[in-house]
Structure formats: C-alpha cells, structure tokens
Amino acid sequence: MQPLTISIIGAPSDFGQNRRGVDMGPSALRYAGAIDCLENLGHKVTDLGDLHIDRKYQKQIHPTLKNVEGVVDVSTRLAKEVSKIVKKNISRSS
C-alpha cells in the first residue's frame, strides 16, 4: 500500500442530535490513538485541529429538524475547509 497524506479536521458538533456527547467524537478519536495508528501504517498525518463551533444555534426553528441552522453552518464551514485542503494538495502534485 502506498503511503497517503492525510489531513484531519475535527467538527465537534452535536447539532442535529438528541443525545449530548456526540461533539466529543473528534477528541475521542485522537485520544484513542487514531493518528498514531495511521502514522504507524506509514501515512503522513497532519492534525489541523477542530473547527470552532459557535453555540448560538440553540433555538429550535423547525418542529422536527433539530438545530438545522447549526447543522448547515458547521457542514458548510467544514466543506470549505476540506475544499481548501484538496485544492492545496492538487496544486502541489501538479
């Protein structure tokens, strides 16, 4: 297997969830050693930290979609960050 260059971005959000604690996923993966495991397989891993999640979206604006504004905001910002990384890596390999 050829080594990969991997960037990790955490999105510690529990918007859209009925249970608290989902936002601890990124730190739990780091604590469990996911990055070390990837590096031990020979991959180059860069941890870019976590997106800052603003808690301003606590109000419910839709009867069944939980914190839909927050879900959309976090998803959009994460997509933009991933897009920047992909474009940066494509221009390096060209």
C-alpha positions in Angstrom: 0.0 0.0 0.0 1.3 3.4 -0.9 1.5 5.9 1.9 -1.1 8.6 1.9 -1.0 12.2 3.0 -3.9 12.7 5.4 -5.3 15.9 6.9 -7.6 15.6 9.9 -10.1 18.3 10.9 -12.5 17.8 13.8 -16.0 19.0 13.7 -17.1 18.8 17.4 -20.8 19.4 17.0 -23.9 17.8 18.4 -26.3 19.9 16.4 -29.0 17.7 15.0 -28.6 15.1 17.7 -30.9 14.2 20.6 -28.0 13.0 22.7 -25.3 15.1 24.3 -21.7 13.9 23.8 -21.6 13.5 20.1 -19.4 16.6 19.9 -16.6 14.6 21.8 -16.1 12.3 18.8 -13.0 14.1 17.4 -11.2 14.3 20.7 -12.1 10.6 21.5 -10.6 9.5 18.2 -7.4 11.5 18.9 -7.3 10.1 22.5 -7.7 6.6 21.2 -4.6 6.9 19.1 -6.2 7.1 15.6 -3.4 9.4 14.3 -0.6 7.2 15.7 -2.2 4.2 14.1 -2.3 5.9 10.7 1.3 7.0 11.1 2.4 3.5 12.1 0.9 2.3 8.8 3.3 4.7 7.1 0.9 7.6 6.3 1.8 11.2 6.8 -0.9 12.8 9.0 -1.5 16.4 9.8 -3.9 17.2 12.5 -5.5 20.6 11.7 -7.4 20.8 15.0 -11.1 21.4 15.3 -13.5 23.9 13.8 -14.7 26.4 16.3 -18.3 25.6 16.9 -20.5 28.6 17.9 -23.2 27.6 20.3 -25.5 30.4 19.0 -27.8 27.9 17.3 -29.6 26.6 20.3 -33.0 27.7 19.4 -35.4 25.3 17.6 -36.7 26.8 14.4 -38.2 23.7 12.9 -40.5 21.2 14.6 -38.6 18.1 13.5 -35.2 19.2 12.3 -33.0 19.7 15.4 -30.9 22.9 15.2 -31.0 22.9 11.4 -29.2 26.3 11.2 -26.3 25.0 13.2 -26.0 21.7 11.2 -26.0 23.7 7.9 -23.4 26.2 9.3 -21.0 23.6 10.6 -21.4 21.4 7.4 -20.8 24.4 5.1 -17.7 25.5 7.0 -16.3 22.0 7.1 -16.9 21.6 3.4 -15.0 24.8 2.7 -12.0 23.7 4.8 -11.9 20.3 3.1 -12.1 22.0 -0.3 -9.1 24.3 0.6 -7.0 21.2 1.6 -7.9 19.3 -1.5 -7.1 22.3 -3.8 -3.8 22.8 -2.0 -2.8 19.2 -2.4 -3.8 19.1 -6.0 -1.7 22.1 -6.8 1.3 20.5 -5.0 1.1 17.4 -7.1 0.7 19.2 -10.4 
